Amino acid sequence: MNKILLTIGLFAVLTLNSLAQNVSKGKIITEVKGKGFYIESILKDVSAIEEKQAEKEPYKRFVMDQSGMNLPNNQALYKTVWSNTTQSQGNAGTCWSFSTTSFYESEVLRLQNKKVEISEIYTAYCEYIEKARRFIEKRGNSVFSEGSEGNAVARIMKIYGAVPDESFTGLIDGRKFHSHAKMVEEMTAFLNSMKTSNAWNVEYGLETIKSIMNHYIGVPPTEFVVDGKTFTPKTYLKDYLKINPDDYVEILSYKQEPYWQQVEYKVTDNWWHNKEYYNVPLDDFMDALKKAIKSGYTMSIGGDVSESGFSRETNCALIPDYDIPSAYINEDARQFRFSNETTTDDHGMQLIGYLENYKGSGKDWFLIKDSSSGSRNVGSDNPNFGYYFFHEDYIKLKMMGFTVHKDAVKELLKKFK
């Protein structure tokens, strides 16, 4: 009996020692005022508008210590699908438009063999109009903010079309970076004044919203020339880009709604309460995502980038085992974090590449193109500037959904009634 207990005890010690070698470590870092791409580049450009933000005091955060780890944060390791070079969204909350517009640019090359740059800000301009319209029609009972979801781009394309980036940059008066804060503040104040006075005139309201945007980001074109031919936004979409917005779907995985049904993604940025998300179990979600990128499709992907394992030093996103061990990441762990709001719907990016079975780990990594300032702290001369590297566990636990061409997930869609 004693020998058995001794053997069990020795086994336990050896197991604990083995596990200890793989335990993630954390560290406290201080975010220093005046450092980083956001402070040093973006706010310098928009300082006249948001100089108060530059006065924020430094603060301390607990993050995963990734120093010394052998991480695949080198784009050359990844099999990639073409995308344009990364663009900065500046200080505007338009990641949903930047990520999904970049996705559609990749789609135009895949389908039409054309390299194009589509205006992200034209889509945002039109989205503000539609947000204001719903706010007025719902008598103020609707969200008006900078955020939205990736499927907003397809919805806006169907109504308003699209324009080339060079025809409408949204940058005026020599500005290099986008900033919509003052503009949205003014539009919000106007809409709230309509609510106060109970004067719900849609035509007057939308004309005022447009005039405010025209002042801050310019007047969008009604016609423009591409390759010697004149287009309108709608003909540019239909005859030049040849993108059909109805060919794109939203794949979601969260347990609070029934699987194998189209459901509403209940987050603030789904402000129009779209109920067309294809909700699937987590294993099917991950399988569809992997098959899509490995078959040559990119996707616009969204979720939470606020975790301690999301490093702006290495540009790598991992789930530390002090959070949850890999073996325990499942749909319950995913839903638990969404339900208690530690998983938030805060950022959209484009997934453009993959690295399979890194160093025999049985785990894949993914190359992520990003428009935010956090991915740019490595310096503009660094090849990782504007890109992240996601471990598949991070996607599995923290990325809630993705936009993709329906052909990439046709087997999955067959399971829906």
N, C-alpha and C positions, 0 to 999 in steps of 0.2 A: 504493500500500500504506500509506504514512504517513497519507494522508488518511482511509483507512478506519479505521486505528487511532485517529486523532484523533477521528473521528466516534463510534466505539465508546466511547472514553474519556469524551467529552463527555456522551454519552447515559447512561453509568454514573453520572457525577457528578450529573447532573440527576435521575436516578432515586433516588439515595441522598438527595439534598436533599429530594425530594418525600416519600420515606418517613420521613425524619427529622422532618418536620413532624407526623407521625401517631404517633410513638413514645410509648408510655406512659412516665410518669415515676413513680418511687417516692420515698418519704420515710420517715424514721425518726420514729416517734412514741413518746412515753412515756405509758404507762397510769398515771395518777396515782391513788394510794391515796385512797379516800374520794370519788371522783367517779363519776358515772354512775348510771343508774336502779337497777342491781342493788345497789350499795353504799348509795345514798342513800335508797332506798325499800324494797326487798325485805329486805335484811339488817337494816335498822332494825326491821322488824316481827318478824323471826325471830332476832334477835340473841341471845336467851337460848339458842337451840339451836345456832347456828352462828357464834358470835362469833369463833372462831378464824379463820374464813375472812376476816373483815374485817381481819385483821392482815397479810394478804399484802403483800409489798413491791411497789412499782411496778416495771414492767419495760418494756423497749423492744421495739417490733415494727416490721417493715418492711411498709409498706402502699402501695397505689397512691395517688398524689397526684391526687385528683379535683377539686381547687380550680380554679376558672375554667372547668371543663367545662360545656357546655350540656347538662344532664341532665334527663330527663323525670320528675323526682321531685315530681310534682304529681298527686294523685289525679284532679283534674278533667279531665286529658288522656285518661283511660282509659275505655273502655267496660267497664262492670262488670256482674256478676251479683250479686244481693242476698246479703248475709251480715250476721249480727249484728255489733255493734261488737266490736272486738278485746278479748280477755280475757287477763290475765296468768297464766301457769302458775307464777309465783312462783319459788321455789327448788326446785321438784320437777321430776324428769326425765320429765315426762308430755307432752311436745310431741306425741307420737304420738296421744294421746287428745284434746288440745285442738284440733289441726289437723283431725283426722278427724271429731270431733264437730261442729265448726263446719261442715264439709262436709256432714254429714247434716242439720244445721239448714237449710242452703241447699236441700238436696234436698226437705225437707218443704214448704218454700214453693213450690218448683217443681212438685211433684207434688200437694200438697194445699191450697196457698194458705193455709197457716198459718204464722205467725211463732212459733217456739218457742225456748226455751233448754233444752238437754239437759245433764244433769250429766256433766261429764268425769270427776269423781272417783268417781262410782259405777262407771263402766267400769274405772277404775284399781283400785278396791277389788276388784272381781271378777277382774281380771287377776292381782292379787297372789295370790288364792286358787288360780287355775289354775297359776300358776308354782310355788307351794308344792306343789300336788298332784303336778306332774310331777317336782319335785325329790325328793319322798318316794318316788314310784313308781320313779324311776330310781336310787334309792339314792345321791342326791347328784350324779349325773352329768347335771346340767341347770343352766342359767343362772338365777340369781335376782338381779334388779336392778330399777331403775326403768324401764329402757328397753323399748320394744316397737316393733312396726310398725303402720302404719295399718290393715291388714286385721285386726288384733286386735279392733278395735271391732265389726266385723260378727260375728266369732266369739263375742265376749262377748254381743252382743245376742241371738244365737240361743240361748244357754244361759240368760242371766239377764234379758233384756229391757233396758229403759232407764227412767230416772226424770227428772222435770223438775229443772232446776238448783236451783230454790228449795227442793226437797224434800231435797236432799242436796248441800250446798256443799263439805263436807269441811273447812270452816273453823270451828273451835271456840275458845272462850275469848277471843273478840274479835279473833282473828287476821285480818289482811287479805290475807295472801299464803300460798300453799301452801308447805309444806316437809315432805318425806318422809324426809329423810336420817336422822334419829334413829330414826324408825319402821322404816325398812328395815334399819338397823344392828341393831336389836333382833330383827327377824324373821330376819335372816341368822344371827345368833348362835344363835338357837333352833334353826334348821334344821341348823346345823353341829353343835349338841349332839346332835341325833338321829343324825347321821352318826357322831359319836364313840362314842356308846353303842350304835350299830347297832339302835336301837329305832324301826323304821319303821312306826309306827301312823298310818295316813292320817287316820282320824277325829279322833284326839287332836291330831295335828299341825295340821290345818286349823282346829279349834276354837281352838287357841292362837294361830294366825296371825290369826284374826278378832278375838280378844280384844285383841291388840296394836293392830290397826288401829282398833278401836272406841275405844280409849283416846286415840289420837292424832288421828283424823279423824272420829270419830262413828260411830253405828250407822245403816246405810242403811235406808230405810223399806221395809216390805213392802206397804203400801197408802198411797194419797194421793189427794187430790181435785183434779181439773182441770175447770174449767167446770161445777162443781156435780155432777160424777160421780166415783165412786170407781173407781180403777184399781189394779192391781198392776203391777209392772214389765213383765211379759209382755203384759198386756192394753193397757197404755199404748203399747207398741211396735206391737202388732198392730192395735188398734182406733182409736187416736188419731193416732199418728204415721204409721201405715200404711206403714212402711218394711219392705221385704223384703230382709234382708241378702244373700240369694243373688243379688240383682240387681246386685251390685257386684263389680268385678274389679280386679286389680292388673296394671298394664302396666309391664314392666321392659325395660331394654336393657343387657345386658352380654355381651361376646363370649366369655367363658369357658364359657358354656353354649350349647347349640344354639339357634339362632333357630327361630321358628315351632313351639316346643314349650313346654309348661308345665314350669317348672323351680323348683328351690329357690333362693331369694335367700340366699346364704351369708354372712350377717352375724350378729353376736352377738345383735342385737335380734330376729332371727327365731328366738327361743329354742325354739319348738316345731317348727322345721324344715319350715315350710309349703312345699309343692312345687307351688303353684297359680299362680305368677306367669307371665303371658304374656310370653315373651321375644321381642322383635322387634328388627330392625336399627334403627340410630340414626335414619336418615331417616324410617322409618315411625313411630318413637316421637315425633319432633318433629312430623310431619304430623298424627298422631292428637291430640296435645296441643293444637295450634293449632286444629284443626277443632272439638274439644270446647268450648273456651272461647268460640270465635266462634259456636258454635251454642247458647250459653246454659247450658252445664254448667260448674260449678266442679269442682275436684279437690283432693284431699289429696296433696301432693307432698313427696318427701323426698330428702335427699342431704347434700352437704357445704357448710357455711357458714363454713369456716375459712380461706378464701383471702385473699391480700393485696388482691384487687380487690373484696372484700366490705366495704363501708365503713359504719361506724356513725356517720359524720359526715353523709354525704349520704343514707344508707339505700339506696344503689344497689349492685348487684352486677354487675360486669363482669369479663371476662377480659383482663388487660393483655397487650399484645403482647410485653412482656419475658418473659411466661410462654409463650404460644404465639399466633402470629398467627391471626386468625379463619379464614383459608383452610385452615389445617392442623388445625382441630378436626374430628376424625372418630372413628369407633368404635375405632380403634386407640389414638388419644390418650386417649380416655375409658377404655378397658380398661387401658392402661398405668398410669394414675394409680390406678385401683382396685386393680390387682395389687400396686403398690408401696406402697399404703396412704397415698398423698397425697390420694386421694379417700376420705373416710370417710363412713359412714352415721351422721351425727350430729344431724340435725334434721328435723322435719316441720313443714310449713306448709300454708296453703290458698291456692291460686291462684284469684283471683276476677275478674281483669280483664286487658285487653290494649290495647296501643297499636300500631297497624299501621304499618309502614314509616316509622319516626320520621325526620322531616326528609329523606325521600327516600333513606335509607340502605339500603333493602332489608332492614332488620332490624326485628324486632318487639321490644317490651318487654312485661313482664307485671307486674301488680299482685299482690303477695303479702301476705296477712294473716298476722300472726305473733303468737305468745304469749310469746316470750322477752324477756329484759330488754334485749338488744342493740338491738332495734328501738325502744326507748323512751328512748334517750339524747338524743333531739332535744327532749324536754320535752313535758309533757302538753298544753300549749296549741298545739303544732304539729300540723297536720292529718296529718302523716306518722307521728305517734306510733302505734307498733304495726304499721307497714306497711313493706314493702320494695318495691323496683323492680328487677326482674331483666331484664337484657339476654338475648336468646335464646341467645347464645353461652354464657352462664353455665349456663343450663339444659342446653344441649346437652353441655357438658363435665362438669358437676358434679352435676346432679340425676339420680338413678338410676332412680326409678320414681314412679308416681302411682296413686291410687285414684280410680275414676270409675264412673259408671253404665254398665252394659253397652250401653245404647242409643247412648251417645256414641261407642262404638268398634265398632259392630256389623259394619262392613265389614272392619275389622281382624281381628275374631274369626272371620270366615268363612274366613280363610286357615289356621286351625288345624284339624288333623285331630281 
